[in-house]
């Protein structure tokens, strides 16, 4: 029983470190300057959903990770304004 508690504690700590790392990596990448070297204009059709917007931006090289864009938009409730 004591060994199981140690294993669970270790797994909890490992999961917390992993989640924290993903959080800080995502936050840094979301706030970072995009991969484009020059300004560009991308036309997003009216009524396009957040997932499709992310795919359009990634396909045009504006963002690197569409899933990060979607996650951040939902976490910040920004997807309601798109």
C-alpha positions as CSV (number, residue, x, y, z in Angstrom):
1,X,0.0,0.0,0.0
2,X,2.8,2.4,0.9
3,X,4.5,1.7,-2.5
4,X,1.3,2.4,-4.4
5,X,1.0,5.8,-2.6
6,X,4.6,6.6,-3.6
7,X,3.9,5.7,-7.3
8,X,0.7,7.7,-7.3
9,X,2.5,10.7,-5.8
10,X,5.3,10.4,-8.4
11,X,2.7,10.2,-11.2
12,X,0.9,13.3,-9.8
13,X,4.2,15.3,-9.7
14,X,5.2,14.1,-13.1
15,X,1.8,15.1,-14.5
16,X,1.9,18.5,-12.8
17,X,5.4,19.2,-14.3
18,X,4.2,18.1,-17.7
19,X,1.0,20.2,-17.6
20,X,3.0,23.2,-16.3
21,X,5.5,22.8,-19.1
22,X,2.8,22.6,-21.8
23,X,1.1,25.7,-20.3
24,X,4.2,27.8,-20.3
25,X,5.3,26.6,-23.8
26,X,1.8,27.4,-25.2
27,X,1.7,30.8,-23.5
28,X,5.1,31.7,-24.9
29,X,4.2,30.5,-28.4
30,X,0.8,32.2,-28.4
31,X,2.3,35.6,-27.4
32,X,5.3,35.3,-29.7
33,X,5.7,37.0,-33.1
34,X,4.4,34.8,-35.9
35,X,6.6,33.0,-38.4
36,X,6.1,35.5,-41.2
37,X,8.9,37.9,-42.0
38,X,6.7,40.4,-43.7
39,X,3.2,41.7,-43.3
40,X,0.5,39.9,-45.2
41,X,-3.3,40.1,-45.6
42,X,-5.4,37.1,-45.1
43,X,-9.2,37.3,-45.9
44,X,-11.3,35.3,-43.6
45,X,-14.9,34.8,-44.9
46,X,-17.7,35.9,-42.7
47,X,-19.1,33.2,-40.5
48,X,-16.0,31.1,-40.5
49,X,-15.5,29.1,-37.3
50,X,-12.5,29.3,-35.0
51,X,-11.1,25.9,-36.2
52,X,-11.4,26.9,-39.9
53,X,-9.8,30.3,-39.1
54,X,-6.9,28.6,-37.4
55,X,-6.5,26.2,-40.5
56,X,-6.5,29.2,-42.9
57,X,-3.9,31.1,-40.8
58,X,-1.7,28.0,-40.5
59,X,-2.0,27.2,-44.3
60,X,-0.8,30.8,-45.0
61,X,2.1,30.7,-42.6
62,X,0.7,33.2,-40.2
63,X,0.7,30.8,-37.2
64,X,2.6,27.6,-36.6
65,X,0.1,25.6,-34.5
66,X,-3.6,25.8,-35.4
67,X,-4.6,23.8,-32.3
68,X,-2.8,26.3,-30.1
69,X,-4.8,29.1,-31.7
70,X,-8.0,27.3,-31.1
71,X,-7.2,26.5,-27.5
72,X,-6.1,30.0,-26.7
73,X,-9.2,31.5,-28.4
74,X,-11.5,29.3,-26.4
75,X,-9.6,29.8,-23.1
76,X,-9.8,33.6,-23.6
77,X,-13.4,33.4,-24.8
78,X,-12.2,35.2,-27.9
79,X,-13.9,32.6,-30.1
80,X,-17.3,34.3,-29.4
81,X,-16.1,37.4,-31.1
82,X,-14.7,35.8,-34.3
